[in-house]
Amino acid sequence: MDISFSAQDRVFQQEVRAWLDEAWPQEMREKQARSAMSRLSKDDHVQWQKRLAEKGWAATNWPQEHGGAGFTATQSYIFDLERARVGAPGVIPFGMAMVAPVIMRFGTEEQKQRFLPDILDTNVWWCQGYSEPGSGSDLASLNTRAEDKGDHFLVNGVKTWTTMAQYADWIFCLVRTSNEDIRQLGISFLLIDMATPGIIVKPIVTLDQPSEDHQEINTVYFEDVVVPKENLIGEQGKGWTCAKYLLEFERGNAYSPALKQALAHIREMAANERSGSGEVYRQDAGFQARIHDIEIQVLAMEFTELRILGALSAGQNVGPESSMLKTRGTELQQAVTELAMDVCGHYALPLDQSSPEPGDNFQPVGPAHANGATQDYFNTRKVSIYAGSNEIQRNIMSKLVLGL
C-alpha cells in the first residue's frame, strides 16, 4: 500500500502551511495554547471561520457548487494536519460539517438557498438537538413531539447535552411526528429558529467548567414552539435517514493530526517537570513506556486513516470504518489528556475559584502548561459517549464487519 502524498499534494501542503502561518492570529495562538482555562470565545471562532471563508477553505467537506473548498479526501487530511501543527481550531461542526450536508442531500432548492450561504459565511450559529433525558445511545426512543397542525408543527419536549446552545441562532432537531411499531419510522428532521417563543436554554455545569464564561453544554426546553412546515428537511417520518447520514460526518473524523500535536506538547511539558523520584519526567521509565505506547497506537490510527483516504479517493463510501475511527480516536484522546494531567503532577489539581470575589485578580499557580490540564481531562471523558457511545460503535462494527 502506497501511503505517500503525491507531488501535487505536497505542493498543496506547502500552500496550506504558508497561509496558516500568516493567517492564524498570534493572539489566538497564545490564547489557544493556554488550553481549557482560556478557551476561544464565540467571537474568536466566528472571526477565524470568516477568515477561512474568505480564503475559500471554511467548508472543506462541501462541493464547490455550494461554495465549498472542493478538497479531495487527501487534501482535507493535509489541511487538518497543518491546522493542528499551528494549533488552529477546526470549524464549529454543527452548521458547516453536520446540518449543511443533510440540507444538501435531502433539502429542497429553496432550503439550500436559504440556509447554506449563511452557514458558509458563519452568519448563523447552529446547535444539535438529538439526545434527550433517557434517549441518548438509544436515540430512536426520543420523545420530543412535533404535532402536525396543518401549516406548522407544534413542538414540545426536551433536548440535552446541547453543545453551545447558549450561542445558537438555530437548532436542527430529531422529533417524533407519529407513533409507529418501528420507532425509527415516526421521526422527522426539523430546523428550528432558537428565537422562537417557547424555547428556554439552561446550562449544565460540568467539572471542567471553571466559570460561566466556559459553559459548553445545555438543556433546551420546547414548550408549544411553532415551527413552519417549510423547515422540515426531507419527508415527514423519514428523519432517521437524515440522522444516519449526518452521523457519518460526525464520526468520520481524522484524529491523528491533533493527537500527534498533543503528544509533542506533552514531550515539551515532560522536559520541564520532575517525577516523584526527582528525575526529569521525560527520562522516567514509566513515562517513556506510556508515551511510546500511545505514540504507537496513534501511528496505527494514522495508517488506518490513510488507508481510508485511499478508499475515499477511489470513490468508496465510509461505512463501519467511521465507527472504528470514532472508537479508537476518542479512546486515544482520553489517554493523551490523562497522561498530560499526570505529567503536571499536583499543579493539575482542579482549580477551585469559588471563594475569590470578582476583582480579586486571582491567578492560577504553577507552570503555564498545567493550566487547564485537568479541565481537558474531564472534558474528554464525554468523547467516548457522544456521536453514539463506543459500546454502540462496537455493536455496529460487529454487525457490519463480522456479521454478528
GUFI-13177 format. One record per residue (C-alpha): residue number from 1; residue in three letters; x, y, z. Coordinates in steps of 0.5 Angstrom, whole numbers, padded with zeros to 4 digits. Layout:
REM residues N
@i NUM aa ALA X X Y Y Z Z
...
//
This chain:
REM residues 404
@i 1 aa MET X 0000 Y 0000 Z 0000
@i 2 aa ASP X 0003 Y 0007 Z -0002
@i 3 aa ILE X 0001 Y 0012 Z 0003
@i 4 aa SER X 0006 Y 0017 Z 0001
@i 5 aa PHE X 0003 Y 0024 Z -0001
@i 6 aa SER X 0003 Y 0026 Z -0009
@i 7 aa ALA X 0008 Y 0031 Z -0011
@i 8 aa GLN X 0001 Y 0035 Z -0012
@i 9 aa ASP X -0001 Y 0034 Z -0005
@i 10 aa ARG X 0006 Y 0036 Z -0003
@i 11 aa VAL X 0005 Y 0043 Z -0006
@i 12 aa PHE X -0002 Y 0044 Z -0003
@i 13 aa GLN X 0001 Y 0042 Z 0004
@i 14 aa GLN X 0006 Y 0048 Z 0003
@i 15 aa GLU X 0001 Y 0053 Z 0001
@i 16 aa VAL X -0003 Y 0051 Z 0007
@i 17 aa ARG X 0003 Y 0052 Z 0011
@i 18 aa ALA X 0005 Y 0058 Z 0009
@i 19 aa TRP X -0002 Y 0061 Z 0009
@i 20 aa LEU X -0004 Y 0059 Z 0016
@i 21 aa ASP X 0003 Y 0061 Z 0019
@i 22 aa GLU X 0001 Y 0068 Z 0016
@i 23 aa ALA X -0007 Y 0068 Z 0018
@i 24 aa TRP X -0007 Y 0065 Z 0024
@i 25 aa PRO X -0007 Y 0071 Z 0029
@i 26 aa GLN X -0002 Y 0071 Z 0034
@i 27 aa GLU X -0006 Y 0073 Z 0040
@i 28 aa MET X -0011 Y 0067 Z 0038
@i 29 aa ARG X -0005 Y 0062 Z 0038
@i 30 aa GLU X -0003 Y 0065 Z 0045
@i 31 aa LYS X -0010 Y 0064 Z 0048
@i 32 aa GLN X -0011 Y 0057 Z 0045
@i 33 aa ALA X -0004 Y 0055 Z 0048
@i 34 aa ARG X -0007 Y 0056 Z 0055
@i 35 aa SER X -0012 Y 0051 Z 0054
@i 36 aa ALA X -0018 Y 0050 Z 0057
@i 37 aa MET X -0017 Y 0056 Z 0062
@i 38 aa SER X -0017 Y 0060 Z 0056
@i 39 aa ARG X -0022 Y 0057 Z 0051
@i 40 aa LEU X -0023 Y 0061 Z 0045
@i 41 aa SER X -0030 Y 0065 Z 0045
@i 42 aa LYS X -0035 Y 0065 Z 0040
@i 43 aa ASP X -0033 Y 0072 Z 0037
@i 44 aa ASP X -0026 Y 0068 Z 0036
@i 45 aa HIS X -0029 Y 0063 Z 0033
@i 46 aa VAL X -0033 Y 0067 Z 0028
@i 47 aa GLN X -0027 Y 0071 Z 0027
@i 48 aa TRP X -0023 Y 0065 Z 0025
@i 49 aa GLN X -0028 Y 0062 Z 0021
@i 50 aa LYS X -0030 Y 0068 Z 0017
@i 51 aa ARG X -0022 Y 0069 Z 0015
@i 52 aa LEU X -0023 Y 0061 Z 0013
@i 53 aa ALA X -0029 Y 0063 Z 0009
@i 54 aa GLU X -0025 Y 0069 Z 0005
@i 55 aa LYS X -0020 Y 0064 Z 0003
@i 56 aa GLY X -0025 Y 0059 Z 0001
@i 57 aa TRP X -0023 Y 0054 Z 0006
@i 58 aa ALA X -0028 Y 0054 Z 0011
@i 59 aa ALA X -0032 Y 0048 Z 0008
@i 60 aa THR X -0027 Y 0043 Z 0007
@i 61 aa ASN X -0033 Y 0038 Z 0006
@i 62 aa TRP X -0037 Y 0042 Z 0001
@i 63 aa PRO X -0037 Y 0041 Z -0006
@i 64 aa GLN X -0035 Y 0047 Z -0010
@i 65 aa GLU X -0042 Y 0048 Z -0013
@i 66 aa HIS X -0044 Y 0050 Z -0006
@i 67 aa GLY X -0038 Y 0055 Z -0005
@i 68 aa GLY X -0034 Y 0049 Z -0001
@i 69 aa ALA X -0027 Y 0048 Z -0002
@i 70 aa GLY X -0028 Y 0042 Z -0006
@i 71 aa PHE X -0022 Y 0039 Z -0003
@i 72 aa THR X -0020 Y 0032 Z -0004
@i 73 aa ALA X -0020 Y 0027 Z 0002
@i 74 aa THR X -0013 Y 0027 Z 0002
@i 75 aa GLN X -0013 Y 0035 Z 0002
@i 76 aa SER X -0018 Y 0035 Z 0007
@i 77 aa TYR X -0013 Y 0031 Z 0011
@i 78 aa ILE X -0007 Y 0035 Z 0010
@i 79 aa PHE X -0011 Y 0041 Z 0012
@i 80 aa ASP X -0012 Y 0038 Z 0019
@i 81 aa LEU X -0005 Y 0036 Z 0019
@i 82 aa GLU X -0003 Y 0043 Z 0018
@i 83 aa ARG X -0008 Y 0046 Z 0022
@i 84 aa ALA X -0006 Y 0042 Z 0028
@i 85 aa ARG X 0001 Y 0044 Z 0027
@i 86 aa VAL X 0000 Y 0051 Z 0029
@i 87 aa GLY X -0006 Y 0050 Z 0034
@i 88 aa ALA X -0011 Y 0053 Z 0030
@i 89 aa PRO X -0018 Y 0050 Z 0031
@i 90 aa GLY X -0023 Y 0047 Z 0026
@i 91 aa VAL X -0029 Y 0050 Z 0025
@i 92 aa ILE X -0035 Y 0049 Z 0030
@i 93 aa PRO X -0038 Y 0043 Z 0026
@i 94 aa PHE X -0046 Y 0044 Z 0028
@i 95 aa GLY X -0047 Y 0048 Z 0022
@i 96 aa MET X -0041 Y 0047 Z 0017
@i 97 aa ALA X -0040 Y 0040 Z 0018
@i 98 aa MET X -0046 Y 0037 Z 0020
@i 99 aa VAL X -0053 Y 0040 Z 0018
@i 100 aa ALA X -0050 Y 0043 Z 0012
@i 101 aa PRO X -0049 Y 0036 Z 0008
@i 102 aa VAL X -0056 Y 0034 Z 0011
@i 103 aa ILE X -0059 Y 0040 Z 0007
@i 104 aa MET X -0055 Y 0039 Z 0001
@i 105 aa ARG X -0057 Y 0032 Z 0001
@i 106 aa PHE X -0065 Y 0032 Z 0003
@i 107 aa GLY X -0067 Y 0039 Z 0003
@i 108 aa THR X -0071 Y 0043 Z -0003
@i 109 aa GLU X -0067 Y 0048 Z -0007
@i 110 aa GLU X -0071 Y 0054 Z -0003
@i 111 aa GLN X -0068 Y 0051 Z 0003
@i 112 aa LYS X -0061 Y 0050 Z 0000
@i 113 aa GLN X -0061 Y 0058 Z -0002
@i 114 aa ARG X -0064 Y 0060 Z 0005
@i 115 aa PHE X -0059 Y 0056 Z 0009
@i 116 aa LEU X -0053 Y 0055 Z 0006
@i 117 aa PRO X -0050 Y 0062 Z 0005
@i 118 aa ASP X -0051 Y 0064 Z 0012
@i 119 aa ILE X -0047 Y 0057 Z 0014
@i 120 aa LEU X -0042 Y 0058 Z 0010
@i 121 aa ASP X -0040 Y 0065 Z 0012
@i 122 aa THR X -0041 Y 0064 Z 0019
@i 123 aa ASN X -0047 Y 0069 Z 0020
@i 124 aa VAL X -0051 Y 0064 Z 0024
@i 125 aa TRP X -0049 Y 0059 Z 0029
@i 126 aa TRP X -0052 Y 0052 Z 0030
@i 127 aa CYS X -0053 Y 0047 Z 0035
@i 128 aa GLN X -0055 Y 0040 Z 0035
@i 129 aa GLY X -0062 Y 0037 Z 0038
@i 130 aa TYR X -0061 Y 0030 Z 0038
@i 131 aa SER X -0060 Y 0027 Z 0046
@i 132 aa GLU X -0066 Y 0027 Z 0051
@i 133 aa PRO X -0066 Y 0025 Z 0058
@i 134 aa GLY X -0067 Y 0018 Z 0058
@i 135 aa SER X -0065 Y 0018 Z 0050
@i 136 aa GLY X -0058 Y 0018 Z 0048
@i 137 aa SER X -0055 Y 0012 Z 0045
@i 138 aa ASP X -0062 Y 0009 Z 0044
@i 139 aa LEU X -0064 Y 0015 Z 0040
@i 140 aa ALA X -0070 Y 0012 Z 0037
@i 141 aa SER X -0073 Y 0012 Z 0044
@i 142 aa LEU X -0074 Y 0020 Z 0043
@i 143 aa ASN X -0080 Y 0023 Z 0046
@i 144 aa THR X -0080 Y 0031 Z 0044
@i 145 aa ARG X -0086 Y 0031 Z 0040
@i 146 aa ALA X -0088 Y 0035 Z 0034
@i 147 aa GLU X -0095 Y 0036 Z 0032
@i 148 aa ASP X -0098 Y 0037 Z 0025
@i 149 aa LYS X -0102 Y 0043 Z 0026
@i 150 aa GLY X -0103 Y 0044 Z 0018
@i 151 aa ASP X -0099 Y 0050 Z 0016
@i 152 aa HIS X -0094 Y 0049 Z 0022
@i 153 aa PHE X -0091 Y 0044 Z 0027
@i 154 aa LEU X -0092 Y 0045 Z 0035
@i 155 aa VAL X -0086 Y 0042 Z 0039
@i 156 aa ASN X -0086 Y 0040 Z 0046
@i 157 aa GLY X -0080 Y 0037 Z 0049
@i 158 aa VAL X -0073 Y 0037 Z 0052
@i 159 aa LYS X -0066 Y 0036 Z 0049
@i 160 aa THR X -0060 Y 0035 Z 0053
@i 161 aa TRP X -0052 Y 0036 Z 0052
@i 162 aa THR X -0053 Y 0041 Z 0047
@i 163 aa THR X -0047 Y 0044 Z 0046
@i 164 aa MET X -0046 Y 0051 Z 0045
@i 165 aa ALA X -0054 Y 0052 Z 0045
@i 166 aa GLN X -0053 Y 0059 Z 0049
@i 167 aa TYR X -0050 Y 0062 Z 0043
@i 168 aa ALA X -0054 Y 0058 Z 0038
@i 169 aa ASP X -0059 Y 0062 Z 0033
@i 170 aa TRP X -0062 Y 0056 Z 0030
@i 171 aa ILE X -0062 Y 0048 Z 0032
@i 172 aa PHE X -0063 Y 0042 Z 0028
@i 173 aa CYS X -0067 Y 0037 Z 0032
@i 174 aa LEU X -0070 Y 0030 Z 0031
@i 175 aa VAL X -0077 Y 0030 Z 0033
@i 176 aa ARG X -0083 Y 0025 Z 0034
@i 177 aa THR X -0088 Y 0026 Z 0029
@i 178 aa SER X -0092 Y 0020 Z 0029
@i 179 aa ASN X -0092 Y 0013 Z 0034
@i 180 aa GLU X -0090 Y 0007 Z 0029
@i 181 aa ASP X -0089 Y 0000 Z 0031
@i 182 aa ILE X -0082 Y 0001 Z 0028
@i 183 aa ARG X -0080 Y 0007 Z 0032
@i 184 aa GLN X -0075 Y 0010 Z 0027
@i 185 aa LEU X -0081 Y 0011 Z 0022
@i 186 aa GLY X -0084 Y 0016 Z 0027
@i 187 aa ILE X -0078 Y 0021 Z 0027
@i 188 aa SER X -0077 Y 0027 Z 0023
@i 189 aa PHE X -0072 Y 0032 Z 0022
@i 190 aa LEU X -0073 Y 0040 Z 0024
@i 191 aa LEU X -0070 Y 0046 Z 0023
@i 192 aa ILE X -0072 Y 0051 Z 0029
@i 193 aa ASP X -0070 Y 0058 Z 0030
@i 194 aa MET X -0068 Y 0059 Z 0037
@i 195 aa ALA X -0071 Y 0066 Z 0038
@i 196 aa THR X -0078 Y 0062 Z 0037
@i 197 aa PRO X -0082 Y 0064 Z 0043
@i 198 aa GLY X -0083 Y 0058 Z 0048
@i 199 aa ILE X -0075 Y 0056 Z 0048
@i 200 aa ILE X -0071 Y 0056 Z 0054
@i 201 aa VAL X -0064 Y 0054 Z 0055
@i 202 aa LYS X -0061 Y 0052 Z 0061
@i 203 aa PRO X -0053 Y 0051 Z 0063
@i 204 aa ILE X -0051 Y 0044 Z 0065
@i 205 aa VAL X -0045 Y 0045 Z 0070
@i 206 aa THR X -0039 Y 0041 Z 0069
@i 207 aa LEU X -0033 Y 0039 Z 0073
@i 208 aa ASP X -0028 Y 0042 Z 0067
@i 209 aa GLN X -0032 Y 0049 Z 0067
@i 210 aa PRO X -0028 Y 0054 Z 0072
@i 211 aa SER X -0033 Y 0060 Z 0070
@i 212 aa GLU X -0039 Y 0061 Z 0067
@i 213 aa ASP X -0035 Y 0064 Z 0061
@i 214 aa HIS X -0033 Y 0057 Z 0060
@i 215 aa GLN X -0040 Y 0054 Z 0059
@i 216 aa GLU X -0041 Y 0049 Z 0054
@i 217 aa ILE X -0047 Y 0044 Z 0055
@i 218 aa ASN X -0054 Y 0046 Z 0056
@i 219 aa THR X -0061 Y 0043 Z 0057
@i 220 aa VAL X -0066 Y 0046 Z 0052
@i 221 aa TYR X -0074 Y 0046 Z 0053
@i 222 aa PHE X -0079 Y 0047 Z 0048
@i 223 aa GLU X -0086 Y 0049 Z 0050
@i 224 aa ASP X -0091 Y 0050 Z 0045
@i 225 aa VAL X -0086 Y 0052 Z 0040
@i 226 aa VAL X -0089 Y 0054 Z 0033
@i 227 aa VAL X -0084 Y 0051 Z 0027
@i 228 aa PRO X -0086 Y 0053 Z 0020
@i 229 aa LYS X -0087 Y 0047 Z 0015
@i 230 aa GLU X -0082 Y 0049 Z 0011
@i 231 aa ASN X -0077 Y 0048 Z 0016
@i 232 aa LEU X -0078 Y 0040 Z 0015
@i 233 aa ILE X -0072 Y 0037 Z 0012
@i 234 aa GLY X -0074 Y 0031 Z 0007
@i 235 aa GLU X -0080 Y 0027 Z 0008
@i 236 aa GLN X -0084 Y 0027 Z 0015
@i 237 aa GLY X -0083 Y 0021 Z 0018
@i 238 aa LYS X -0076 Y 0020 Z 0015
@i 239 aa GLY X -0072 Y 0024 Z 0019
@i 240 aa TRP X -0068 Y 0017 Z 0022
@i 241 aa THR X -0065 Y 0017 Z 0015
@i 242 aa CYS X -0062 Y 0024 Z 0015
@i 243 aa ALA X -0060 Y 0023 Z 0022
@i 244 aa LYS X -0056 Y 0017 Z 0020
@i 245 aa TYR X -0053 Y 0021 Z 0014
@i 246 aa LEU X -0051 Y 0026 Z 0019
@i 247 aa LEU X -0047 Y 0021 Z 0024
@i 248 aa GLU X -0043 Y 0019 Z 0018
@i 249 aa PHE X -0040 Y 0026 Z 0018
@i 250 aa GLU X -0040 Y 0027 Z 0026
@i 251 aa ARG X -0036 Y 0020 Z 0027
@i 252 aa GLY X -0031 Y 0020 Z 0021
@i 253 aa ASN X -0026 Y 0025 Z 0023
@i 254 aa ALA X -0019 Y 0025 Z 0023
@i 255 aa TYR X -0016 Y 0024 Z 0030
@i 256 aa SER X -0008 Y 0023 Z 0029
@i 257 aa PRO X -0006 Y 0030 Z 0027
@i 258 aa ALA X -0009 Y 0033 Z 0033
@i 259 aa LEU X -0006 Y 0027 Z 0037
@i 260 aa LYS X 0001 Y 0028 Z 0035
@i 261 aa GLN X 0001 Y 0035 Z 0036
@i 262 aa ALA X -0002 Y 0034 Z 0043
@i 263 aa LEU X 0004 Y 0029 Z 0044
@i 264 aa ALA X 0009 Y 0033 Z 0042
@i 265 aa HIS X 0006 Y 0038 Z 0047
@i 266 aa ILE X 0007 Y 0033 Z 0053
@i 267 aa ARG X 0014 Y 0032 Z 0051
@i 268 aa GLU X 0016 Y 0039 Z 0052
@i 269 aa MET X 0012 Y 0039 Z 0059
@i 270 aa ALA X 0016 Y 0033 Z 0061
@i 271 aa ALA X 0022 Y 0036 Z 0060
@i 272 aa ASN X 0021 Y 0042 Z 0065
@i 273 aa GLU X 0017 Y 0037 Z 0070
@i 274 aa ARG X 0020 Y 0032 Z 0075
@i 275 aa SER X 0017 Y 0026 Z 0077
@i 276 aa GLY X 0016 Y 0023 Z 0084
@i 277 aa SER X 0023 Y 0020 Z 0084
@i 278 aa GLY X 0026 Y 0027 Z 0083
@i 279 aa GLU X 0029 Y 0026 Z 0076
@i 280 aa VAL X 0026 Y 0030 Z 0070
@i 281 aa TYR X 0020 Y 0027 Z 0068
@i 282 aa ARG X 0022 Y 0026 Z 0061
@i 283 aa GLN X 0027 Y 0021 Z 0063
@i 284 aa ASP X 0023 Y 0017 Z 0068
@i 285 aa ALA X 0022 Y 0010 Z 0065
@i 286 aa GLY X 0014 Y 0009 Z 0067
@i 287 aa PHE X 0013 Y 0016 Z 0063
@i 288 aa GLN X 0017 Y 0013 Z 0057
@i 289 aa ALA X 0013 Y 0007 Z 0057
@i 290 aa ARG X 0007 Y 0010 Z 0057
@i 291 aa ILE X 0008 Y 0016 Z 0052
@i 292 aa HIS X 0011 Y 0010 Z 0047
@i 293 aa ASP X 0005 Y 0006 Z 0048
@i 294 aa ILE X 0001 Y 0012 Z 0046
@i 295 aa GLU X 0005 Y 0014 Z 0040
@i 296 aa ILE X 0005 Y 0007 Z 0037
@i 297 aa GLN X -0003 Y 0007 Z 0038
@i 298 aa VAL X -0003 Y 0014 Z 0034
@i 299 aa LEU X 0001 Y 0012 Z 0029
@i 300 aa ALA X -0003 Y 0006 Z 0028
@i 301 aa MET X -0009 Y 0010 Z 0028
@i 302 aa GLU X -0006 Y 0015 Z 0022
@i 303 aa PHE X -0004 Y 0009 Z 0018
@i 304 aa THR X -0012 Y 0007 Z 0018
@i 305 aa GLU X -0014 Y 0014 Z 0017
@i 306 aa LEU X -0009 Y 0014 Z 0011
@i 307 aa ARG X -0012 Y 0007 Z 0008
@i 308 aa ILE X -0019 Y 0010 Z 0009
@i 309 aa LEU X -0017 Y 0016 Z 0005
@i 310 aa GLY X -0014 Y 0012 Z -0001
@i 311 aa ALA X -0021 Y 0008 Z -0001
@i 312 aa LEU X -0025 Y 0015 Z -0001
@i 313 aa SER X -0020 Y 0018 Z -0006
@i 314 aa ALA X -0022 Y 0011 Z -0010
@i 315 aa GLY X -0030 Y 0014 Z -0010
@i 316 aa GLN X -0032 Y 0009 Z -0004
@i 317 aa ASN X -0036 Y 0011 Z 0002
@i 318 aa VAL X -0034 Y 0011 Z 0009
@i 319 aa GLY X -0038 Y 0005 Z 0013
@i 320 aa PRO X -0036 Y 0002 Z 0019
@i 321 aa GLU X -0030 Y 0005 Z 0019
@i 322 aa SER X -0033 Y 0011 Z 0021
@i 323 aa SER X -0035 Y 0007 Z 0028
@i 324 aa MET X -0028 Y 0005 Z 0028
@i 325 aa LEU X -0025 Y 0012 Z 0028
@i 326 aa LYS X -0029 Y 0015 Z 0033
@i 327 aa THR X -0028 Y 0009 Z 0038
@i 328 aa ARG X -0020 Y 0009 Z 0037
@i 329 aa GLY X -0020 Y 0016 Z 0036
@i 330 aa THR X -0024 Y 0018 Z 0043
@i 331 aa GLU X -0020 Y 0013 Z 0047
@i 332 aa LEU X -0013 Y 0016 Z 0045
@i 333 aa GLN X -0016 Y 0023 Z 0046
@i 334 aa GLN X -0017 Y 0021 Z 0053
@i 335 aa ALA X -0011 Y 0017 Z 0054
@i 336 aa VAL X -0007 Y 0023 Z 0052
@i 337 aa THR X -0011 Y 0028 Z 0057
@i 338 aa GLU X -0010 Y 0023 Z 0062
@i 339 aa LEU X -0002 Y 0023 Z 0061
@i 340 aa ALA X -0002 Y 0031 Z 0061
@i 341 aa MET X -0005 Y 0031 Z 0067
@i 342 aa ASP X 0000 Y 0026 Z 0071
@i 343 aa VAL X 0006 Y 0030 Z 0068
@i 344 aa CYS X 0003 Y 0036 Z 0071
@i 345 aa GLY X 0003 Y 0033 Z 0078
@i 346 aa HIS X 0000 Y 0037 Z 0084
@i 347 aa TYR X -0001 Y 0043 Z 0079
@i 348 aa ALA X -0006 Y 0039 Z 0075
@i 349 aa LEU X -0011 Y 0039 Z 0082
@i 350 aa PRO X -0018 Y 0042 Z 0080
@i 351 aa LEU X -0018 Y 0050 Z 0081
@i 352 aa ASP X -0023 Y 0052 Z 0086
@i 353 aa GLN X -0025 Y 0059 Z 0084
@i 354 aa SER X -0031 Y 0059 Z 0089
@i 355 aa SER X -0028 Y 0063 Z 0094
@i 356 aa PRO X -0025 Y 0069 Z 0091
@i 357 aa GLU X -0029 Y 0075 Z 0089
@i 358 aa PRO X -0030 Y 0079 Z 0083
@i 359 aa GLY X -0024 Y 0084 Z 0082
@i 360 aa ASP X -0019 Y 0080 Z 0087
@i 361 aa ASN X -0014 Y 0079 Z 0081
@i 362 aa PHE X -0014 Y 0071 Z 0083
@i 363 aa GLN X -0009 Y 0068 Z 0079
@i 364 aa PRO X -0007 Y 0060 Z 0078
@i 365 aa VAL X -0001 Y 0058 Z 0081
@i 366 aa GLY X 0004 Y 0053 Z 0077
@i 367 aa PRO X 0007 Y 0053 Z 0070
@i 368 aa ALA X 0003 Y 0055 Z 0064
@i 369 aa HIS X 0002 Y 0049 Z 0061
@i 370 aa ALA X -0001 Y 0046 Z 0067
@i 371 aa ASN X -0007 Y 0051 Z 0067
@i 372 aa GLY X -0013 Y 0047 Z 0064
@i 373 aa ALA X -0010 Y 0040 Z 0064
@i 374 aa THR X -0015 Y 0038 Z 0069
@i 375 aa GLN X -0020 Y 0041 Z 0065
@i 376 aa ASP X -0018 Y 0038 Z 0059
@i 377 aa TYR X -0018 Y 0031 Z 0062
@i 378 aa PHE X -0025 Y 0032 Z 0065
@i 379 aa ASN X -0028 Y 0035 Z 0058
@i 380 aa THR X -0025 Y 0029 Z 0054
@i 381 aa ARG X -0029 Y 0024 Z 0059
@i 382 aa LYS X -0035 Y 0025 Z 0054
@i 383 aa VAL X -0032 Y 0024 Z 0048
@i 384 aa SER X -0033 Y 0016 Z 0048
@i 385 aa ILE X -0040 Y 0018 Z 0049
@i 386 aa TYR X -0043 Y 0023 Z 0044
@i 387 aa ALA X -0044 Y 0021 Z 0037
@i 388 aa GLY X -0046 Y 0015 Z 0039
@i 389 aa SER X -0043 Y 0011 Z 0045
@i 390 aa ASN X -0037 Y 0007 Z 0044
@i 391 aa GLU X -0041 Y 0001 Z 0046
@i 392 aa ILE X -0046 Y 0002 Z 0041
@i 393 aa GLN X -0040 Y 0003 Z 0035
@i 394 aa ARG X -0037 Y -0004 Z 0037
@i 395 aa ASN X -0044 Y -0006 Z 0036
@i 396 aa ILE X -0044 Y -0003 Z 0029
@i 397 aa MET X -0038 Y -0006 Z 0027
@i 398 aa SER X -0039 Y -0013 Z 0030
@i 399 aa LYS X -0046 Y -0013 Z 0026
@i 400 aa LEU X -0043 Y -0010 Z 0019
@i 401 aa VAL X -0036 Y -0013 Z 0019
@i 402 aa LEU X -0036 Y -0019 Z 0023
@i 403 aa GLY X -0044 Y -0021 Z 0021
@i 404 aa LEU X -0045 Y -0022 Z 0028
//
